Amino acid sequence: MFGFFKKVLGKTTESIQEIVPKKSDKISKELLEEVLLEADVTYELVEELLYYMPPSDMVSRKDVKRVLLAYFIDVKKEEEKEAKPFVDLIFGINGAGKTTTIAKLAYHYRLNKNQSVILAASDTFRAAAIEQLKRWADIIKVQIVATQQ
């Protein structure tokens, strides 16, 4: 999740640096508004960000950073909440090695990452696909959720 934010904020930073020289310590609120809008920040959010800036026409980089970072205080908490369960969805053409790859991933997560793993058998097409996954679950000692073929 942080990688996504870094990528998005990186593009925003590049856009801002194209317009505002790095040497400049202050920026006008009008120019800041323009830069944020050009960086695809929604108008409502831009207005809210400007509202929380100091009440002068010019704002410092420190003020902009403080206000922007205030919006990301709870990002880590949300990431921690979303950390479980982690889901890998594996799909592909017949014979590509999906079931074997699933077993290897499950073994890796259980043994190397010390995570609990549950496999979910959902192949309704290939004969014995569910049985094969059940066997792998037994071999690598992980739980499986499956129905009859």
ChimeraX attribute file (.defattr): number of C-alpha atoms within 10 A of each C-alpha:
attribute: neighborCount
match mode: 1-to-1
recipient: residues
	/A:1	10
	/A:2	10
	/A:3	8
	/A:4	9
	/A:5	12
	/A:6	12
	/A:7	11
	/A:8	12
	/A:9	13
	/A:10	12
	/A:11	13
	/A:12	18
	/A:13	15
	/A:14	12
	/A:15	15
	/A:16	19
	/A:17	13
	/A:18	10
	/A:19	12
	/A:20	16
	/A:21	11
	/A:22	11
	/A:23	7
	/A:24	9
	/A:25	12
	/A:26	18
	/A:27	16
	/A:28	13
	/A:29	18
	/A:30	11
	/A:31	14
	/A:32	21
	/A:33	17
	/A:34	15
	/A:35	21
	/A:36	19
	/A:37	15
	/A:38	13
	/A:39	17
	/A:40	10
	/A:41	14
	/A:42	11
	/A:43	12
	/A:44	8
	/A:45	12
	/A:46	17
	/A:47	11
	/A:48	11
	/A:49	18
	/A:50	17
	/A:51	11
	/A:52	13
	/A:53	18
	/A:54	14
	/A:55	10
	/A:56	8
	/A:57	11
	/A:58	16
	/A:59	18
	/A:60	16
	/A:61	13
	/A:62	11
	/A:63	14
	/A:64	18
	/A:65	10
	/A:66	13
	/A:67	17
	/A:68	14
	/A:69	10
	/A:70	10
	/A:71	10
	/A:72	11
	/A:73	10
	/A:74	10
	/A:75	13
	/A:76	12
	/A:77	11
	/A:78	11
	/A:79	12
	/A:80	10
	/A:81	10
	/A:82	11
	/A:83	10
	/A:84	8
	/A:85	10
	/A:86	7
	/A:87	10
	/A:88	10
	/A:89	6
	/A:90	9
	/A:91	11
	/A:92	8
	/A:93	7
	/A:94	9
	/A:95	7
	/A:96	10
	/A:97	11
	/A:98	14
	/A:99	18
	/A:100	13
	/A:101	12
	/A:102	18
	/A:103	19
	/A:104	14
	/A:105	14
	/A:106	25
	/A:107	21
	/A:108	15
	/A:109	14
	/A:110	17
	/A:111	12
	/A:112	9
	/A:113	10
	/A:114	10
	/A:115	12
	/A:116	12
	/A:117	20
	/A:118	16
	/A:119	19
	/A:120	15
	/A:121	19
	/A:122	13
	/A:123	14
	/A:124	12
	/A:125	10
	/A:126	9
	/A:127	10
	/A:128	13
	/A:129	15
	/A:130	23
	/A:131	15
	/A:132	13
	/A:133	22
	/A:134	19
	/A:135	13
	/A:136	21
	/A:137	21
	/A:138	11
	/A:139	11
	/A:140	15
	/A:141	14
	/A:142	17
	/A:143	15
	/A:144	18
	/A:145	12
	/A:146	15
	/A:147	11
	/A:148	8
	/A:149	14
